[in-house]
Amino acid sequence: MFSLGPGAERILSSYKFLLFYLTCGLLGNIVTFLIQSSFYSHVGASGAIFGLLGFYLYLVIKQKHMLSQSNQQIIVVFLIIGLLSGLLTPGTNNTAHFVGGIAGFLLAFLAFKQKNKPQI
């Protein structure tokens, strides 16, 4: 999953990438804290990593010209493997995965909406 970050950072800029990554991770853990029991384990950066997958899924769906066909296929495969491994592995924080992925997709939408906004 390490290879997902540099491409997103080049697209967003270092500052926006850091903000994006931290936001996805924090949202994943905050929502887990709010909807899961107090004994539910929620540690790590999986929400942020799935946020990156959500970002790339946005590119695959809405910004196809930014990725080659093979990279689009790799992103879809990463997403499927990540979701399946989370669902099949006991103790995985799937709440953070789903929330991070959705946050990444929505933040990508906002980032590209801002980039395409006409200058006055």
C-alpha positions in Angstrom: 0.0 0.0 0.0 3.0 2.3 0.3 3.0 3.0 -3.4 -0.4 4.7 -3.2 0.9 7.8 -1.3 3.4 9.3 -3.7 1.1 9.5 -6.6 -1.7 11.1 -4.6 0.8 13.5 -3.1 1.9 14.6 -6.5 -1.7 15.2 -7.6 -2.8 17.0 -4.4 0.5 18.8 -3.2 2.3 17.8 0.0 0.1 20.0 2.3 -3.2 18.8 0.9 -2.0 15.2 0.9 -1.1 15.4 4.6 -4.5 17.0 5.4 -6.3 14.5 3.2 -4.5 11.5 4.8 -5.0 12.6 8.4 -8.6 13.5 7.8 -9.5 10.1 6.4 -7.6 8.3 9.2 -9.2 10.5 11.9 -12.7 10.1 10.5 -12.4 6.4 10.3 -11.3 6.2 14.0 -13.8 8.8 15.2 -16.7 7.0 13.6 -15.5 3.7 14.9 -15.4 5.2 18.4 -18.9 6.6 18.1 -20.7 3.5 16.7 -18.8 0.5 18.0 -18.7 -0.7 21.6 -16.1 0.8 24.0 -14.2 -2.5 23.8 -13.8 -2.5 20.1 -10.2 -2.2 19.0 -9.5 0.7 16.6 -5.8 1.4 16.1 -3.7 2.0 13.1 -3.9 3.8 9.8 -6.2 1.6 7.9 -8.8 4.3 7.6 -6.2 6.6 6.0 -5.0 3.9 3.7 -8.6 3.2 2.6 -9.0 6.9 2.1 -6.2 6.7 -0.5 -8.1 3.9 -2.1 -11.2 6.0 -2.1 -9.2 8.8 -3.7 -8.0 6.5 -6.5 -11.4 5.0 -7.0 -12.6 8.6 -7.6 -9.9 8.9 -10.3 -11.0 5.6 -11.8 -14.6 6.7 -12.0 -14.4 10.4 -12.7 -10.9 11.3 -13.8 -10.0 8.3 -16.1 -7.6 10.4 -18.1 -5.2 10.6 -15.1 -4.5 6.9 -14.9 -3.5 4.3 -17.4 -5.9 1.4 -18.0 -3.5 -1.0 -16.2 -3.3 1.4 -13.2 -7.1 1.6 -13.1 -7.2 -2.2 -12.9 -4.6 -2.3 -10.2 -6.6 0.1 -8.1 -9.8 -1.9 -8.4 -7.9 -5.1 -7.5 -6.3 -3.4 -4.4 -9.7 -2.2 -3.4 -11.3 -5.7 -3.7 -8.5 -7.4 -1.9 -8.5 -4.9 0.9 -12.3 -5.2 1.4 -12.3 -9.0 1.2 -9.3 -9.3 3.5 -11.0 -7.0 6.0 -14.3 -8.9 5.9 -12.6 -12.3 6.2 -10.1 -11.4 8.9 -11.5 -11.4 12.5 -10.8 -8.3 14.5 -10.4 -6.0 11.5 -11.8 -2.5 11.9 -14.1 -2.5 8.8 -15.8 0.6 10.1 -12.6 2.6 9.7 -12.0 1.0 6.3 -15.5 1.9 4.9 -15.5 5.4 6.5 -11.9 6.1 5.3 -12.7 4.9 1.8 -15.9 7.0 1.6 -14.1 10.0 3.1 -11.3 9.6 0.5 -13.8 9.5 -2.4 -15.7 12.5 -1.1 -12.6 14.5 -0.4 -11.3 13.7 -3.9 -14.5 15.0 -5.3 -14.0 18.3 -3.4 -10.4 18.6 -4.3 -11.1 18.2 -8.0 -14.1 20.5 -7.8 -11.8 23.2 -6.4 -9.2 22.5 -9.1 -11.8 22.9 -11.9 -13.3 26.0 -10.4 -13.0 28.9 -12.9 -10.6 31.7 -11.9 -12.1 35.1 -11.5 
